[in-house]
Amino acid sequence: MDLTEGTLEQKNDRAKRMMLVFGIGSLIMSFAGLTSAVLVSRKREDWMHDFEMPQAFLISCVLIVISSITFIVAKKALKNNNRSLTTIMLLLTFGLGVAFIICQLEGFKQIVASGYYFTGETSNVTMSFIYVIAFVHILHVIAGLISLLVVIYNHFKQKYTATKMLGMELSATFWHFVDILWLFLFLFLSYFV
């Protein structure tokens, strides 16, 4: 199909989908750069090889997986015209996203309690990478939460139907991407730090 074919609405929908694809592509490249820097830095003499990821980061993995499931259920409920279940699942997804961020901050507290800081005398390159990677990911979760708030608002305004739900689909795609990204980052940091 030619990208210039179709109604104005179809063209706008394709443009929005492509913008999301480009955005996700740039995020993949950014995090690929960060993880590549970790792999290169592991060869430094001052690199810590025995650090265990905080328990709160593991709990956040569980929360983020559940949030993806609740978003999937919300989309299916909307396709089945079950607006009340859609509302519950969207609100639950948002709550789980907030809980994820709280867990991440708790993970930072656990790192500090272990005696490692982002900067200063007790900091090191290993901890700095963990802080930066987790913090940058949190910023993207916040972007996902803002997107989710827009979806919730539009849902309450009844702008979505079983056949017209582009905003929800785009938000869900970004949310699932950010979720999968954290699972990858957690596993990567667990095995390469």
MIVO-797532 format. One record per atom (N, C-alpha, C): residue in three letters; atom name; x, y, z. Coordinates in Angstrom, 1 decimal, decimal comma, m for minus. Each point is the difference from the previous one (the first is absolute). Layout:
BEGIN
> ALA:CA:X:Y:Z
...
END
This chain:
BEGIN
> MET:N:0,8:m1,2:0,0
> MET:CA:m0,8:1,2:0,0
> MET:C:0,9:1,2:0,0
> ASP:N:m0,4:1,0:m0,8
> ASP:CA:0,7:1,3:m0,1
> ASP:C:m0,3:0,8:1,2
> LEU:N:1,1:0,6:0,6
> LEU:CA:m0,2:0,7:1,3
> LEU:C:m0,8:1,3:m0,3
> THR:N:m0,2:0,4:m1,2
> THR:CA:m0,7:1,2:m0,3
> THR:C:m1,5:m0,3:m0,3
> GLU:N:m0,3:m1,2:0,0
> GLU:CA:m1,4:m0,4:m0,3
> GLU:C:m0,9:0,0:1,3
> GLY:N:m1,3:0,2:m0,2
> GLY:CA:m0,9:m0,1:1,1
> GLY:C:m0,5:1,4:0,4
> THR:N:m0,9:m0,1:1,0
> THR:CA:m0,6:1,2:0,4
> THR:C:1,0:0,8:0,9
> LEU:N:m0,4:1,3:0,3
> LEU:CA:0,9:0,8:0,8
> LEU:C:0,2:m0,7:1,4
> GLU:N:m1,1:m0,6:0,5
> GLU:CA:0,1:m0,6:1,4
> GLU:C:1,0:m1,2:m0,1
> GLN:N:m0,1:m0,8:m1,1
> GLN:CA:0,9:m1,1:m0,1
> GLN:C:1,5:0,4:m0,2
> LYS:N:0,2:1,1:m0,7
> LYS:CA:1,3:0,6:m0,1
> LYS:C:0,5:0,5:1,3
> ASN:N:m0,8:0,6:0,8
> ASN:CA:0,4:0,5:1,3
> ASN:C:0,3:m1,2:0,9
> ASP:N:m0,8:m1,0:0,0
> ASP:CA:0,3:m1,2:0,8
> ASP:C:1,3:m0,6:m0,3
> ARG:N:0,3:m0,2:m1,3
> ARG:CA:1,3:m0,5:m0,5
> ARG:C:1,2:0,9:0,5
> ALA:N:m0,2:1,3:m0,1
> ALA:CA:1,0:0,9:0,4
> ALA:C:0,3:m0,1:1,5
> LYS:N:m1,1:m0,1:0,8
> LYS:CA:0,2:m0,2:1,5
> LYS:C:0,7:m1,3:0,3
> ARG:N:m0,4:m1,1:m0,7
> ARG:CA:0,7:m1,3:0,2
> ARG:C:1,5:0,1:m0,3
> MET:N:0,3:0,7:m1,1
> MET:CA:1,4:0,1:m0,5
> MET:C:0,8:0,8:1,0
> MET:N:m0,6:1,1:0,6
> MET:CA:0,7:0,8:1,0
> MET:C:0,3:m0,8:1,2
> LEU:N:m0,9:m0,9:0,4
> LEU:CA:0,3:m0,9:1,1
> LEU:C:1,1:m0,9:m0,3
> VAL:N:0,0:m0,6:m1,2
> VAL:CA:1,0:m0,9:m0,4
> VAL:C:1,4:0,7:0,0
> PHE:N:0,1:1,2:m0,5
> PHE:CA:1,2:0,7:0,0
> PHE:C:0,5:0,3:1,4
> GLY:N:m1,0:0,4:0,9
> GLY:CA:0,3:0,3:1,4
> GLY:C:0,6:m1,2:0,7
> ILE:N:m0,7:m1,2:m0,2
> ILE:CA:0,5:m1,2:0,6
> ILE:C:1,4:m0,4:m0,6
> GLY:N:0,2:0,2:m1,2
> GLY:CA:1,3:m0,3:m0,7
> GLY:C:1,1:0,9:0,7
> SER:N:m0,3:1,3:0,2
> SER:CA:1,0:0,8:0,6
> SER:C:0,3:m0,4:1,5
> LEU:N:m1,0:m0,4:0,7
> LEU:CA:0,2:m0,5:1,3
> LEU:C:0,8:m1,3:0,0
> ILE:N:m0,2:m0,9:m0,9
> ILE:CA:0,8:m1,2:m0,1
> ILE:C:1,4:0,4:m0,2
> MET:N:0,3:0,9:m0,9
> MET:CA:1,4:0,4:m0,3
> MET:C:0,6:0,7:1,3
> SER:N:m0,8:0,8:0,7
> SER:CA:0,6:0,6:1,2
> SER:C:0,4:m1,0:1,1
> PHE:N:m0,9:m1,0:0,2
> PHE:CA:0,3:m1,0:1,0
> PHE:C:1,0:m1,0:m0,5
> ALA:N:0,1:m0,2:m1,3
> ALA:CA:1,1:m0,8:m0,6
> ALA:C:1,3:0,7:0,3
> GLY:N:0,1:1,3:m0,1
> GLY:CA:1,2:0,7:0,3
> GLY:C:0,4:m0,1:1,5
> LEU:N:m1,0:0,1:0,9
> LEU:CA:0,3:m0,1:1,4
> LEU:C:0,5:m1,4:0,3
> THR:N:m0,7:m1,0:m0,5
> THR:CA:0,4:m1,4:0,3
> THR:C:1,3:m0,3:m0,6
> SER:N:0,3:0,5:m1,2
> SER:CA:1,3:m0,2:m0,6
> SER:C:1,1:0,6:0,9
> ALA:N:m0,3:1,2:0,5
> ALA:CA:1,0:0,7:0,9
> ALA:C:0,3:m0,9:1,3
> VAL:N:m1,1:m0,7:0,5
> VAL:CA:0,2:m0,9:1,1
> VAL:C:1,0:m1,1:m0,4
> LEU:N:m0,3:m0,6:m1,1
> LEU:CA:0,9:m1,1:m0,5
> LEU:C:1,4:0,4:m0,2
> VAL:N:0,3:1,2:m0,5
> VAL:CA:1,3:0,5:m0,2
> VAL:C:0,6:0,3:1,4
> SER:N:m0,7:0,6:0,9
> SER:CA:0,5:0,4:1,3
> SER:C:0,2:m1,1:0,9
> ARG:N:m0,5:m1,2:m0,2
> ARG:CA:0,2:m1,1:0,8
> ARG:C:1,5:m0,4:0,1
> LYS:N:0,7:0,4:m1,0
> LYS:CA:1,4:m0,4:0,0
> LYS:C:0,9:0,9:0,9
> ARG:N:m0,6:1,0:0,5
> ARG:CA:0,7:0,9:0,9
> ARG:C:0,4:m0,7:1,3
> GLU:N:1,1:0,4:0,6
> GLU:CA:0,5:m0,6:1,2
> GLU:C:m0,9:0,3:1,2
> ASP:N:m0,7:1,2:0,0
> ASP:CA:m0,8:0,4:1,1
> ASP:C:m1,5:m0,5:m0,2
> TRP:N:m0,2:m0,9:m0,9
> TRP:CA:m1,4:m0,5:m0,3
> TRP:C:m0,4:m1,0:1,1
> MET:N:m1,2:0,1:0,6
> MET:CA:m0,5:m1,0:0,9
> MET:C:m0,6:m1,1:m0,7
> HIS:N:0,4:m1,2:0,3
> HIS:CA:m0,5:m1,2:m0,6
> HIS:C:m0,9:m0,8:0,9
> ASP:N:m0,2:0,4:1,3
> ASP:CA:m0,7:m0,8:0,9
> ASP:C:m1,2:0,7:0,6
> PHE:N:m0,5:1,0:m0,7
> PHE:CA:m1,1:0,8:0,6
> PHE:C:m1,3:m0,7:m0,4
> GLU:N:m0,9:m0,2:1,0
> GLU:CA:m1,3:m0,6:m0,2
> GLU:C:m1,1:1,1:m0,2
> MET:N:m0,8:m0,1:m1,0
> MET:CA:m1,0:1,0:m0,2
> MET:C:m1,0:0,1:1,2
> PRO:N:m0,5:1,1:0,4
> PRO:CA:m0,9:0,1:1,1
> PRO:C:m1,2:m0,8:m0,2
> GLN:N:m0,6:m0,5:1,1
> GLN:CA:m1,2:m0,8:0,0
> GLN:C:m1,2:0,8:m0,6
> ALA:N:0,0:1,3:0,3
> ALA:CA:m1,1:0,9:m0,5
> ALA:C:0,0:0,0:m1,5
> PHE:N:1,2:m0,1:m0,7
> PHE:CA:0,0:m0,1:m1,4
> PHE:C:m0,7:m1,2:m0,6
> LEU:N:0,2:m1,1:0,8
> LEU:CA:m0,7:m1,3:m0,4
> LEU:C:m1,5:0,1:0,1
> ILE:N:m0,4:0,6:1,1
> ILE:CA:m1,4:0,2:0,3
> ILE:C:m0,6:0,9:m1,1
> SER:N:0,8:1,0:m0,4
> SER:CA:m0,5:0,9:m1,1
> SER:C:m0,2:m0,7:m1,3
> CYS:N:0,8:m1,1:m0,2
> CYS:CA:m0,2:m0,8:m1,2
> CYS:C:m1,4:m0,7:0,0
> VAL:N:m0,4:m0,5:1,1
> VAL:CA:m1,3:m0,6:0,2
> VAL:C:m1,1:1,0:m0,3
> LEU:N:0,1:1,1:0,6
> LEU:CA:m1,0:1,1:m0,1
> LEU:C:m0,2:0,4:m1,5
> ILE:N:1,2:0,2:m0,7
> ILE:CA:m0,1:0,4:m1,4
> ILE:C:m0,6:m1,0:m0,9
> VAL:N:0,2:m1,3:0,3
> VAL:CA:m0,6:m1,1:m0,8
> VAL:C:m1,5:0,0:0,2
> ILE:N:m0,4:0,1:1,3
> ILE:CA:m1,4:0,0:0,3
> ILE:C:m0,7:1,3:m0,7
> SER:N:0,7:1,1:0,0
> SER:CA:m0,6:1,2:m0,6
> SER:C:m0,2:m0,2:m1,5
> SER:N:0,9:m0,7:m0,7
> SER:CA:m0,2:m0,3:m1,4
> SER:C:m1,2:m0,9:m0,2
> ILE:N:m0,2:m1,0:0,9
> ILE:CA:m1,2:m0,8:m0,1
> ILE:C:m1,3:0,8:0,2
> THR:N:0,0:0,9:1,0
> THR:CA:m1,2:0,8:0,2
> THR:C:m0,3:0,9:m1,1
> PHE:N:1,0:0,5:m0,7
> PHE:CA:m0,2:0,8:m1,2
> PHE:C:m0,6:m0,8:m1,1
> ILE:N:0,5:m1,3:m0,2
> ILE:CA:m0,6:m0,9:m1,0
> ILE:C:m1,4:m0,3:0,3
> VAL:N:m0,3:m0,2:1,3
> VAL:CA:m1,4:m0,3:0,3
> VAL:C:m0,9:1,2:m0,2
> ALA:N:0,5:1,3:0,2
> ALA:CA:m0,7:1,2:m0,2
> ALA:C:m0,4:0,1:m1,5
> LYS:N:1,0:m0,3:m0,9
> LYS:CA:m0,2:0,1:m1,4
> LYS:C:m1,1:m1,0:m0,4
> LYS:N:0,1:m1,2:0,5
> LYS:CA:m1,0:m1,1:m0,4
> LYS:C:m1,4:0,4:0,5
> ALA:N:0,0:0,6:1,2
> ALA:CA:m1,3:0,4:0,6
> ALA:C:m0,6:1,1:m0,9
> LEU:N:0,8:0,9:m0,5
> LEU:CA:m0,6:1,1:m0,8
> LEU:C:m0,5:m0,6:m1,3
> LYS:N:0,8:m1,0:m0,6
> LYS:CA:m0,5:m0,6:m1,3
> LYS:C:m1,3:m0,7:0,2
> ASN:N:m0,2:m0,5:1,3
> ASN:CA:m1,3:m0,7:0,3
> ASN:C:m1,0:1,0:0,6
> ASN:N:0,2:1,3:m0,2
> ASN:CA:m0,9:1,0:0,5
> ASN:C:m0,3:m0,1:1,5
> ASN:N:1,0:m0,5:0,8
> ASN:CA:m0,2:0,0:1,4
> ASN:C:0,8:1,1:0,6
> ARG:N:m0,7:1,2:0,1
> ARG:CA:0,7:1,2:0,4
> ARG:C:0,4:0,0:1,4
> SER:N:m0,8:m0,6:0,9
> SER:CA:0,3:0,0:1,4
> SER:C:1,3:m0,8:0,3
> LEU:N:0,1:m1,2:m0,7
> LEU:CA:1,2:m0,8:0,2
> LEU:C:1,2:0,8:m0,6
> THR:N:m0,2:0,7:m1,1
> THR:CA:1,1:0,8:m0,6
> THR:C:0,5:1,0:1,0
> THR:N:m1,0:0,7:0,6
> THR:CA:0,4:1,0:1,0
> THR:C:0,8:m0,6:1,1
> ILE:N:m0,5:m1,1:0,6
> ILE:CA:0,7:m0,6:1,1
> ILE:C:1,4:m0,4:m0,4
> MET:N:0,2:m0,6:m1,2
> MET:CA:1,3:m0,5:m0,4
> MET:C:0,9:1,2:m0,3
> LEU:N:m0,5:1,0:m0,6
> LEU:CA:0,9:1,2:m0,3
> LEU:C:0,5:0,6:1,3
> LEU:N:m0,9:0,2:1,0
> LEU:CA:0,4:0,6:1,3
> LEU:C:0,9:m1,0:0,7
> LEU:N:m0,2:m1,2:m0,1
> LEU:CA:0,9:m1,0:0,6
> LEU:C:1,4:0,0:m0,7
> THR:N:0,0:0,2:m1,3
> THR:CA:1,3:0,1:m0,7
> THR:C:0,7:1,2:0,5
> PHE:N:m0,7:1,1:0,1
> PHE:CA:0,6:1,3:0,5
> PHE:C:0,6:m0,2:1,4
> GLY:N:m0,8:m0,6:0,9
> GLY:CA:0,5:m0,2:1,3
> GLY:C:1,2:m0,9:0,1
> LEU:N:0,0:m1,1:m0,8
> LEU:CA:1,2:m0,8:m0,1
> LEU:C:1,2:0,7:m0,5
> GLY:N:m0,2:0,9:m0,9
> GLY:CA:1,1:0,8:m0,5
> GLY:C:0,6:0,9:1,0
> VAL:N:m0,9:0,6:0,8
> VAL:CA:0,5:0,8:1,2
> VAL:C:0,7:m0,8:1,0
> ALA:N:m0,5:m1,2:0,3
> ALA:CA:0,6:m0,9:0,9
> ALA:C:1,4:m0,5:m0,5
> PHE:N:0,1:m0,1:m1,3
> PHE:CA:1,3:m0,4:m0,7
> PHE:C:1,0:1,1:0,4
> ILE:N:m0,3:1,3:m0,2
> ILE:CA:0,9:1,1:0,3
> ILE:C:0,4:0,0:1,4
> ILE:N:m1,0:m0,2:0,9
> ILE:CA:0,3:0,0:1,5
> ILE:C:1,0:m1,1:0,3
> CYS:N:m0,2:m1,2:m0,7
> CYS:CA:0,9:m1,1:0,2
> CYS:C:1,4:0,3:m0,5
> GLN:N:0,1:0,7:m1,1
> GLN:CA:1,3:0,4:m0,5
> GLN:C:0,7:1,0:1,0
> LEU:N:m0,8:0,9:0,5
> LEU:CA:0,6:1,0:1,0
> LEU:C:0,5:m0,8:1,3
> GLU:N:m0,8:m1,0:0,3
> GLU:CA:0,4:m0,9:1,2
> GLU:C:1,3:m0,7:m0,4
> GLY:N:0,1:m0,4:m1,2
> GLY:CA:1,3:m0,7:m0,5
> GLY:C:1,1:1,0:0,2
> PHE:N:m0,2:1,2:m0,4
> PHE:CA:1,1:1,0:0,2
> PHE:C:0,4:0,1:1,5
> LYS:N:m1,0:0,0:0,9
> LYS:CA:0,2:0,1:1,4
> LYS:C:0,8:m1,2:0,5
> GLN:N:m0,3:m1,2:m0,5
> GLN:CA:0,7:m1,2:0,3
> GLN:C:1,5:0,1:m0,4
> ILE:N:0,2:0,6:m1,2
> ILE:CA:1,4:0,1:m0,5
> ILE:C:0,7:1,0:1,0
> VAL:N:m0,6:1,1:0,4
> VAL:CA:0,6:0,9:0,9
> VAL:C:0,3:m0,6:1,3
> ALA:N:m1,0:m0,8:0,5
> ALA:CA:0,2:m0,7:1,3
> ALA:C:1,2:m1,0:m0,1
> SER:N:0,3:m0,5:m1,2
> SER:CA:1,2:m0,8:m0,1
> SER:C:1,3:0,8:0,0
> GLY:N:m0,2:1,3:0,0
> GLY:CA:1,2:0,8:0,0
> GLY:C:0,5:0,6:m1,3
> TYR:N:m0,9:m0,1:m1,0
> TYR:CA:0,4:0,5:m1,4
> TYR:C:m0,8:1,1:m0,4
> TYR:N:0,6:1,1:m0,4
> TYR:CA:m0,7:1,2:m0,4
> TYR:C:0,3:0,3:m1,5
> PHE:N:m0,8:0,9:m0,6
> PHE:CA:0,2:0,3:m1,4
> PHE:C:1,3:0,8:m0,2
> THR:N:0,3:0,9:0,9
> THR:CA:1,3:0,7:m0,1
> THR:C:0,6:0,1:1,4
> GLY:N:1,2:0,4:0,0
> GLY:CA:0,7:0,2:1,3
> GLY:C:1,0:m1,2:0,2
> GLU:N:0,6:0,0:1,2
> GLU:CA:1,0:m0,9:0,4
> GLU:C:m0,4:m1,5:m0,1
> THR:N:m1,2:m0,3:0,3
> THR:CA:m0,5:m1,4:0,0
> THR:C:m0,6:m0,4:m1,3
> SER:N:0,0:0,9:m1,0
> SER:CA:m0,5:m0,4:m1,3
> SER:C:1,0:m0,7:m0,8
> ASN:N:m0,4:m0,7:m1,0
> ASN:CA:0,9:m0,6:m1,0
> ASN:C:m0,7:m0,1:m1,3
> VAL:N:0,7:m0,4:m1,0
> VAL:CA:m0,6:0,0:m1,4
> VAL:C:m1,1:m1,0:m0,1
> THR:N:0,1:m1,1:0,7
> THR:CA:m1,1:m1,0:m0,1
> THR:C:m1,3:0,5:0,5
> MET:N:0,0:0,6:1,2
> MET:CA:m1,2:0,6:0,6
> MET:C:m0,5:1,2:m0,8
> SER:N:0,9:0,7:m0,6
> SER:CA:m0,4:1,2:m0,8
> SER:C:m0,9:m0,5:m1,2
> PHE:N:0,5:m1,1:m0,6
> PHE:CA:m0,8:m0,5:m1,1
> PHE:C:m1,3:m0,5:0,4
> ILE:N:m0,1:m0,7:1,1
> ILE:CA:m1,3:m0,5:0,5
> ILE:C:m0,9:1,1:0,3
> TYR:N:0,5:1,1:0,7
> TYR:CA:m0,9:1,1:0,2
> TYR:C:m0,5:0,7:m1,3
> VAL:N:0,9:0,2:m0,9
> VAL:CA:m0,3:0,7:m1,2
> VAL:C:m1,0:m0,8:m0,8
> ILE:N:0,2:m1,3:m0,2
> ILE:CA:m0,8:m0,8:m0,8
> ILE:C:m1,4:m0,1:0,6
> ALA:N:m0,1:m0,3:1,3
> ALA:CA:m1,3:m0,1:0,7
> ALA:C:m0,7:1,4:0,0
> PHE:N:0,7:1,1:0,2
> PHE:CA:m0,6:1,3:0,0
> PHE:C:m0,6:0,4:m1,4
> VAL:N:0,8:m0,3:m1,0
> VAL:CA:m0,5:0,3:m1,4
> VAL:C:m1,2:m0,8:m0,3
> HIS:N:0,0:m1,2:0,4
> HIS:CA:m1,2:m0,9:m0,2
> HIS:C:m1,2:0,6:0,8
> ILE:N:0,2:0,4:1,2
> ILE:CA:m1,1:0,6:0,8
> ILE:C:m0,6:1,2:m0,8
> LEU:N:0,8:0,8:m0,6
> LEU:CA:m0,5:1,1:m0,8
> LEU:C:m0,9:m0,5:m1,1
> HIS:N:0,3:m1,1:m0,6
> HIS:CA:m0,8:m0,5:m1,1
> HIS:C:m1,3:m0,6:0,6
> VAL:N:0,1:m0,6:1,2
> VAL:CA:m1,3:m0,5:0,6
> VAL:C:m0,9:1,2:0,3
> ILE:N:0,6:1,1:0,5
> ILE:CA:m0,8:1,2:0,2
> ILE:C:m0,7:0,5:m1,2
> ALA:N:0,8:m0,1:m1,2
> ALA:CA:m0,6:0,4:m1,3
> ALA:C:m1,2:m1,0:m0,3
> GLY:N:0,2:m1,2:0,3
> GLY:CA:m1,1:m1,0:m0,1
> GLY:C:m1,2:0,3:0,8
> LEU:N:0,3:0,4:1,3
> LEU:CA:m1,1:0,4:0,9
> LEU:C:m0,8:1,2:m0,5
> ILE:N:0,7:0,9:m0,6
> ILE:CA:m0,6:1,2:m0,5
> ILE:C:m0,9:m0,4:m1,2
> SER:N:0,5:m0,9:m0,8
> SER:CA:m0,7:m0,5:m1,2
> SER:C:m1,3:m0,7:0,5
> LEU:N:0,2:m0,8:1,1
> LEU:CA:m1,1:m0,8:0,6
> LEU:C:m1,1:1,0:0,6
> LEU:N:0,5:1,1:0,6
> LEU:CA:m1,0:1,0:0,5
> LEU:C:m0,8:0,6:m1,2
> VAL:N:0,6:0,2:m1,1
> VAL:CA:m0,7:0,5:m1,2
> VAL:C:m1,1:m1,0:m0,4
> VAL:N:0,5:m1,3:0,0
> VAL:CA:m1,0:m1,1:m0,4
> VAL:C:m1,1:m0,1:1,0
> ILE:N:0,3:0,1:1,2
> ILE:CA:m1,1:m0,1:1,0
> ILE:C:m1,0:1,2:m0,1
> TYR:N:0,6:1,2:m0,2
> TYR:CA:m0,9:1,2:m0,3
> TYR:C:m0,9:m0,2:m1,2
> ASN:N:0,7:m0,4:m1,1
> ASN:CA:m0,8:m0,3:m1,2
> ASN:C:m1,0:m1,1:0,1
> HIS:N:0,3:m1,0:0,8
> HIS:CA:m1,0:m1,1:0,3
> HIS:C:m1,2:0,6:0,7
> PHE:N:0,3:0,8:1,0
> PHE:CA:m1,1:0,6:0,8
> PHE:C:m0,9:0,9:m0,9
> LYS:N:0,7:0,6:m1,0
> LYS:CA:m0,8:0,9:m0,9
> LYS:C:m0,6:m0,8:m1,1
> GLN:N:0,1:m1,3:0,0
> GLN:CA:m0,5:m1,0:m0,9
> GLN:C:0,4:0,3:m1,4
> LYS:N:1,3:0,3:m0,2
> LYS:CA:0,6:0,2:m1,3
> LYS:C:0,4:m1,3:m0,7
> TYR:N:0,1:m1,1:0,8
> TYR:CA:0,4:m1,3:m0,6
> TYR:C:m1,2:m0,9:m0,1
> THR:N:0,0:m0,7:m1,1
> THR:CA:m1,0:m1,1:m0,2
> THR:C:0,7:m1,3:m0,3
> ALA:N:m0,8:m1,0:m0,2
> ALA:CA:0,6:m1,3:m0,4
> ALA:C:0,7:0,1:m1,3
> THR:N:m0,4:0,9:m0,9
> THR:CA:0,7:0,1:m1,3
> THR:C:0,8:1,2:m0,1
> LYS:N:0,0:0,9:0,9
> LYS:CA:0,8:1,2:0,0
> LYS:C:0,8:0,2:1,3
> MET:N:1,2:m0,5:0,0
> MET:CA:0,7:0,0:1,3
> MET:C:1,5:0,2:m0,3
> LEU:N:0,4:0,8:m1,0
> LEU:CA:1,4:0,2:m0,3
> LEU:C:0,8:0,6:1,2
> GLY:N:m0,5:0,9:0,7
> GLY:CA:0,7:0,6:1,1
> GLY:C:0,4:m1,1:1,0
> MET:N:m1,0:m0,8:0,3
> MET:CA:0,3:m1,1:1,0
> MET:C:1,0:m1,0:m0,6
> GLU:N:m0,1:m0,3:m1,2
> GLU:CA:0,9:m1,0:m0,6
> GLU:C:1,4:0,6:0,0
> LEU:N:0,2:1,3:m0,3
> LEU:CA:1,3:0,6:0,0
> LEU:C:0,6:0,0:1,4
> SER:N:m0,8:0,4:0,9
> SER:CA:0,4:0,1:1,4
> SER:C:0,4:m1,4:0,5
> ALA:N:m0,8:m1,0:m0,3
> ALA:CA:0,3:m1,4:0,4
> ALA:C:1,3:m0,5:m0,6
> THR:N:0,2:0,3:m1,3
> THR:CA:1,3:m0,4:m0,6
> THR:C:1,2:0,6:0,7
> PHE:N:m0,1:1,3:0,3
> PHE:CA:1,1:0,6:0,7
> PHE:C:0,2:m0,6:1,4
> TRP:N:m1,2:m0,2:0,7
> TRP:CA:0,1:m0,6:1,3
> TRP:C:0,7:m1,4:0,0
> HIS:N:m0,5:m0,8:m0,9
> HIS:CA:0,6:m1,3:m0,1
> HIS:C:1,5:0,0:m0,4
> PHE:N:0,4:1,0:m0,8
> PHE:CA:1,4:0,1:m0,4
> PHE:C:0,8:0,4:1,3
> VAL:N:m0,5:1,0:0,7
> VAL:CA:0,7:0,4:1,3
> VAL:C:0,1:m1,2:1,0
> ASP:N:m1,0:m0,8:0,0
> ASP:CA:0,0:m1,1:0,9
> ASP:C:1,0:m1,0:m0,4
> ILE:N:0,0:m0,4:m1,3
> ILE:CA:1,0:m1,0:m0,5
> ILE:C:1,4:0,6:0,2
> LEU:N:0,1:1,3:m0,2
> LEU:CA:1,3:0,6:0,1
> LEU:C:0,6:m0,1:1,5
> TRP:N:m0,9:0,2:1,0
> TRP:CA:0,5:m0,2:1,3
> TRP:C:0,4:m1,4:0,3
> LEU:N:m0,8:m1,0:m0,5
> LEU:CA:0,4:m1,4:0,2
> LEU:C:1,3:m0,3:m0,6
> PHE:N:0,3:0,5:m1,2
> PHE:CA:1,3:m0,1:m0,6
> PHE:C:1,1:0,6:0,9
> LEU:N:m0,3:1,3:0,4
> LEU:CA:1,0:0,7:0,7
> LEU:C:0,3:m0,7:1,4
> PHE:N:m1,0:m0,5:0,6
> PHE:CA:0,2:m0,6:1,3
> PHE:C:0,8:m1,3:m0,2
> LEU:N:m0,3:m0,8:m1,0
> LEU:CA:0,8:m1,2:m0,2
> LEU:C:1,4:0,4:m0,4
> PHE:N:0,1:0,9:m0,9
> PHE:CA:1,4:0,5:m0,4
> PHE:C:0,8:0,4:1,2
> LEU:N:m0,5:0,9:0,8
> LEU:CA:0,7:0,5:1,1
> LEU:C:0,3:m1,1:1,1
> SER:N:m0,9:m0,9:0,1
> SER:CA:0,1:m1,2:0,9
> SER:C:1,2:m0,9:m0,4
> TYR:N:0,2:m0,2:m1,3
> TYR:CA:1,0:m0,9:m0,5
> TYR:C:1,3:0,7:m0,4
> PHE:N:0,0:1,3:m0,3
> PHE:CA:1,2:0,6:m0,4
> PHE:C:0,6:1,0:0,9
> VAL:N:m0,6:0,1:1,2
> VAL:CA:0,5:0,9:1,0
> VAL:C:0,5:m0,8:1,2
END
